Amino acid sequence: MKVGIQKTVNIICAIALFLAVTALPIEYYNVLRVIVFTGCLLVVFNQKIKKLWRLLFITIALLFNPIFPIYLYVKLYWVLLDVLCGILFLLLVFYGYSSSIKKQRTIKKQVSKNKDMYNVKY
């Protein structure tokens, strides 16, 4: 999956999690589980993500899984989890992909330098 699409999905998940802090109908929270679970699976199966991020998002996927839901009966616990997970999704957008993008830019620069070096006209 392209990094731009993945970042967009992560931002959507973060916004949905931040909206969950407000008082909304129970249907929203059921849809939220599906959105966050799907976003976490996309992160876990992305090849450009480091292992630490994968481990974090596996635990988030387990918490928000819609198949075997985990119920925390105190709203404050869910509010804290929603905010924390939303922040993690945003941190992933800004810091999770930076190393792979920098590597790609460095490789492109090296390739262009090599082309210039061997592109000698006689």
N, C-alpha and C positions, 0 to 999 in steps of 0.2 A: 504494500500500500504506500502511496506517495506520502511524503512527510506533511505536505500542505493539507491534505485531506485528514490525516491523523490529528494534526493540530486543531483543525476545525471541530472534529469530533470531541477532542479533549475540552475545548472551550465550551461546547454545548453541554457536556457533562458537568463542568464546573458551574455553569449558570444554573442548570437544573438543580444541582445540589445546594447552591446558595438560596434559590427560591424555596427549597424545602424547609428552610428555617421558619418561614411564615406559616400561618394556620391555613392549610389547604385541605380539600376533601381527600378521603382515603384513596380514591382512584388515582390521584396524582402520585401518591407514594408507591402505588403498585406499578405505575408506568415508570417512575423514577428507578425502581429496581431493575427494570428491563434496560433502560437507557444506560445506567451506570455499569451494569453487568456486561453489556455489549461493549461499551467503551473500554472496560478493563480487559476483556478478552482481546480486543484489537491491540491494546498496548502489550499484552503478554506475548502475543504471536508476532509482534513486529521485530524484525531482525536488527533494527538500528537502535534498540534500547538496551541499556546495560542491565546486568543481572539484578542489581539492587532494586531498580525500578520495577522489574518483573516480579520480584518477591513482594514488594509493597502492593502492587496491583492485583496479585493473586489473593492476598488477604482481603483487599477491598471487594474483589469479585465474590469471595465466599460470604462476606457480610451482606452484600446486596443481591445475592442470587435469588432469582424469582422462583426457582424450582423447589428448593427447600429453604423457605424464608426463615431468617432469624428474627425473633421478636424481642425487642428491648422495650419494656412496658413503660419506661420513664422517658418522657419527651425530651428532657434535657440531655440524655445520653445520645439520642439521635441527632439533636441539634449540634452537639460537639462533633460527632462523627461526620455529619454533613459538611460542616465548615472545614474540618481537617481534610477530608477527602477532596473537597472543592479546591482547597489550597494546593494539595498534592497534584491534582490535574493541571492547575495553572503553572506550578513549578515544573512539571514535565514539559509543558509547552515551551517555557522559556529556557530551561536548562537541560532537559533530557535529550534533546536532539542536537545540541550545539557541537559536541565533539565529532559526530559523524559528518555534519555539514562543513566544519572546519577542515576535516580530513579531505573531503571532496574538493574543497576550494584549493587546498594545498596541492593535491594531485593534479588538478587542472592547471595550476600555475607551473608545476614542474613539467608537465607535458608541453605546455606552450613554450617554455624556455628551451626544452629539448628540440622542439620543432624549429625554433629560431636558430639554435646552435647548428643544427644539421642542414639548415636551409641556406647554405652558402652558395652564392652565385659566382661563377668563374668568368 
